[in-house]
Amino acid sequence: GVLEIDNNQGLESIEGLQNISDPGNDSVLITRNSDLQNLSGLEDLTVAEQDLRISSNHALEDLQGLSNLVSVNGMHDGFRLSNNSSLESLAGLENLESVGWDFYIGDHQSLQSVTEMESLASIGGSLMIWSNSVLPTCNAEALRDMVGIENIGGNASIWGNDDEGICSL
């Protein structure tokens, strides 16, 4: 099964989902909702047993609704965060501790920071941070270093980000 919120033009909020705490063995897919501004309503979600995909939600500004998410176990895609053109940071994922499979962060036009995930301690597959036009490469490298290359089960690939971007110390 899948909890899928897909291609809902005009959907600005998913607040009616506040009682979902465990989608069971389902994947959570939030895709192609052009007017969705935030993920408020998913605060009770602590574990995504399968994949979590948040992509092509062009008005999405933050991930605060996922503030209690601790683990994405994943089996196929893992955690795929892509093409959310208004997303500026990964604020809201501060409590994420592990991704069981691949973790993709790519193709964002406004993403400036990925280091909010200070609890992230392991990625079972690959970490890929690619084509985020204003994300300083040094910020992506800082996330990789925070997790620790020894705690990433696959490759750590960082490319196509802002090589001229500045990271503060």
Secondary structure, DSSP 8 states (H G I E B T S, - for coil): -EEEEE--TT----GGGTT-S--TT-EEEEE--TT----TT-TT--EESS-EEEE--TT----GGGTT--EE--SSS-EEEE--TT--B-TT-TT--EESS-EEEE--SS--B-TT-TT--EESS-EEEE--TTSBHHHHHHHHHHH-GGGBSS-EEEESSBTT-----
